[in-house]
Amino acid sequence: MRARWLPLSTLLLWAFSLYCASADSSGVKKMKMQFRVFEEYTQALYQRYPDIRIEGENYLPLPIYRHIASFLSMFKLAVIGLIIVGKDPFALFGVQAPGLWVWGQENKIYACMMVFFFSNMIENQCMSTGAFEITLNDVPVWSKLESGHLPSMQQLVQILENEMKMNVHMDTIPHHRS
């Protein structure tokens, strides 16, 4: 029976790890691309506006997604621990262990790797926002979350110039005291 599952489990593990690697690398590429875009925009804006202060930070996902990712992280460790120790959690509920659990007990290394990679893939999806939010003097001027795309450099410069002109115009208006 074990000899029959070995080629199938090896094939499934290879396919799954290939999928996880492609998903992970695409996520890393996106993250690096966004950071690179931020750096490029920062350099271009410093050249055009030397007095401007530019800050970059991570944009946190919604709390529900952070909680899901945190739960998955702890659940992953518990499942891996149960696989390694060999305890059957289904026996506590008086239920027969499913075939996947039995396979995991027979192939502990593969099962632990699959739980680890699959859980990390879901955790990364929960924590990724793809945000590129731009504010000027605490006023939002661009939101990738709302627009769905990054602004071009020309759009960004135009937005900043319009905002700066509006701020200068508002500063020159005399304030009336009552």
N, C-alpha and C positions, 0 to 999 in steps of 0.2 A: 504494500500500500504506500509506504514512504517513497519508494523508488518511482512510483507513478506521479506523485506530487512534486518531486524535486525539479524536473524540467519545467513543469508548469509554474511553480513558485519562482524559479529563477527567471523565467520569461516575464512573469508579472512584475517582479521586483525591478528588473531591468527597464521595462516599459514605464513603470511608475516613477522610478528615479530619473529617467530621461525626461518625463513630463515635468517633474518637480524642478529639475535643473533648468529646463527651458523657462518655466514659470518664474523661478527665482532670478535667473539671469535677466529676463525681460523686466522684472521689477527693479532690479539693481540698475539696469540701463536707464529706465525711466527716472529713477531717483537721481542718478548721476547726470542725466540730461537736464533735469530741472535745476540741479545745483549749478551745472555749467551755464545754463541760460541765466540764472541769477547772477553769477559771476560776470558774465559778458555784459549784461544790462548794467550792473554796478559800475564796471569800468567805463562804459560808454557814458553813463550819466555823470560820473565824476569828471570826465573830460568836459562835458557840456556845462555842468553846474558844479563847480568846485566847492561851493559852500553848502551843498546839500548833504544831509546825513542819511545814510542808507543802512538799514538793519535787516537782517534776515533771521528767521527762526522757523522752527517746525510748527506746523499747524496741526493741533490735536484733532483727532477724529471725535465723533459724537461719543458721549459717555457710554452709551449702550454697547458700541463696538469695542471700546476699551475694556469694558467688563467681560464681554464675550471672549476677547483675546486673553485676558487674564485667567478666566475660567478654563479655557482650552489649554493654557500653559500648565496649570495645576493638574487638570484631568489627564493630560499627556503623561506627566510624571507618574501619576498614580497607576495608569494602565501599564506603562513600561515597568514599574516596580512589581505589579502583579504578574506580568509575563515572566520576569526574571525569577521571582520567588516561586512561581508555579502554583499559586493559589487560584482557586476557581471561585470568582465572585458570584457566579450564577447559582452555586450550591446554597448560598445564604438565603436565596429567594425560593429555593426548592424547584428550580427550573433546570432543565438539562442544558448543558453548555452547547452553544451553536457550533457548527462546523468550523467557522472562522476562528473561534477561540481555541478549538482543538488543534487546528493547523498552527496557530500562533504558539501553542505549547510545544509542538513538535519542531518548529522552526523559530526559535526564540530570537536569533539575531535578525533574521529577515523581518519578523513581526515588529521588533523594537524599532528597526530602521523605518519601516513603513509608517508606524504610528508617529514617530518623530517627524518625518518629512511631510506627511499629510497634515499633521497638526500645525507645523510651522507655516505651511502654505496658506492655511486658513487664517492663522494669526496675522500674517503679513497682509493679507487682503483686508482684514478688519482694521489694521492700523494705518493703512495707506489712504491718504486723502487726495493727493494730487493737487493740493492747493497752491496757488500762486496769487496771493492777495497783496494789493498795493494800496498804501494809505499815504496821504500827504497832510501833515499837521493833524493827525488822528482822524482825518476824513477819508473814508474809503473812495478810491478812484478807479480801481479795477479789481474784479473778482473772477478768477478762473472757475471757481465753484459755480458761479451764476452764469457766466458766459460760455463755459465749456472749452475754452481755448486760451492760449497765451496771447498777449498783445504783441504786435510787431513793434520793433523799435520806433518806427515812425508814429504808430498809434500812441505809444507810451510817452514820447516826447511831446506830441500834440496835447495829450491829456494833461501832462505836467505844466506845459506853458499856459494852457487855458486856466488851470487851477491857480497858478502863480499870478496871472493877470487879474483874476477875480479877487484874489487876496489883496493885491496891491490896490485895486480899485476900492475894495471895502475899507482899507486903511486910510484912504484919502478922503472919504466921506466924513464931513464934520458930525460929531456926535452932539445931539441936543440934550441939555440937562433940563429936567423938569422940576 
